[in-house]
């Protein structure tokens, strides 16, 4: 496995190490308990754990309720609660499958991922001057299986991700990709990410990007997402526009409540070129990509990660990138306060 991570995090102070260790402990326990289980059994156990955590509530469940209210204002409270609990169950299954990927049943899990739309992948490769493709995906289904399943079929894949504040969780996620040789590459967002992405595309690799997270003011534009402005990272669209690289939607759908999946690859998007007004073209292209993700979520809302603060960054009237009001309650957890204190001291 090649490790092309950019900008490694600075060393942690002692109090932050303690907080990150305590925050990682539950996942470590789950990994130890589930990694040796067969995929179906692990998924069942994960669903029970996830649904239980969802019923307990807490800050993340509150964020999920706010998001569901934004996305589906016409739904009843009962409908939104059902999707919330099922999304927690799906998260539990996904975490269990992450554990299985590190155990003896890894190949059995990946063999249960069916690929649909390989003809769309071939068409995108043919439309690219280098064979490189930007793969548009999201925190949907068991999303970590997307790149792993493609790499398992021998396709060269590079994954771009934001990384985790908790270094132990980051180390675990890197460990998930052990055994994939040179097929799967890991790119962490940072100042040198663009260089790594362009190098990967020139080499004909498939660069998978999660495009459904909230973006900071300096890295995004506001585009509609469930009819509400959402600050969306522009990197995937900019690279595709400037290099004339096809954008290929690919999402992992879970089959019912099983540990079997289908990776659905859609026709590649032909984005609008920069033209005379590059900013307007960029906004329209980002909007188009948001619509693809929104359509997938509407098809199976229980499979999206509703606990993320998707609408955290707020625009003011007129479209300026500022944050005049809150959508979500402030974070108050001990781990968050310690990490914030650590970042402030290092800075």
Phi, psi and omega in degrees: 000135176267135180250104182250035180296145180248151174050069179300146182295151180290163179301146181272141168294165185300317183292327178287325176298319179297316180296319181291325178295316179295322179292329181275341187305314180300319179294324179296319179297315179299318181297316181296320184287328190253344190298334182265359180280153172293152187307315183296317180293318179298319179296321179295316179296317180299321179296318179297315179297315181297315180296323178296316178297321178298321179291330179291337178080216183109185186295318182293321177296325177295319176299317180298320179296320178297315180298317180294325177294320178294314186285323185229070183294338182273352179287157172281162177300324181295321179295317181292323179295321179298314180294321179301311182294321179291327177292323175295320177298320179292323175299318179298317177299318181296318178296320177298321180290329173298320177295318180297326179299338179263004184245192185287350182254021180304311183294325178295320178295313181293329177292339178275007177258109179273141179257127175242138176092027178298336177294330177289324175296316179297320179294321179293319178298320180292330181278351181263140181292336182247351188088352178286147183219139171273119180265115180271119179217186186206174175282074188225137182063217174260076193298333180295341178283345183300300181292321181297321180291319178297315180295326181294338176271007177089007179275133179286117186236136172243131183251126176258126177216160186288333185091173184240142177296327181277113184295332179289323175292322177299317179296321179295317181296323176295323180295335180298335187262008178296144178091001181263003176062222182270002185287321184248127182240147186245121178239120179264138180301135179178189185294336182254013182298319182303318180299315180295320179295313181296321177298317180296318180294321178297330180276003178083018181278160175263115185260108183272129181231129174278115190248022184247013181266155173297138178254151173287166185303319187280352185242004185220172169234158179273127178219149183298138173216112190055045175065017179228136181302129179231128179289117191239134181299136186265351186309307181302316182291318180299314180298315181295320182292312187286330182257000181054051180258132177295146176252121188247111177290136179209124184223141181265113177262131175281140177273101180063231179249021185271181173262021176255148188219163170230125175269107183264118179256124182263173176299144183289151181272131173263097185287155179291134178291163183304317177062207184282338181232082185301323182294318179293320178296319179298315180298320179293322180291319177297320177299318179297319180292321176300321180296323178298313181295316180300319180298319178296316181296320179296329178293326182211073187298334181289352182260000178268157180274088185286348185278357179276150184274073188295326183252031183295310180286126186246141173270157170262170178299128184107349172090002178293145184276084174226172182237085184281340185209166181261141169263326185243155176292153179294151177284137183231003184294152180299316181300318180296318180296319180294318179295320178298317178297320179296315180296321180295321180292317180295321181292000000 
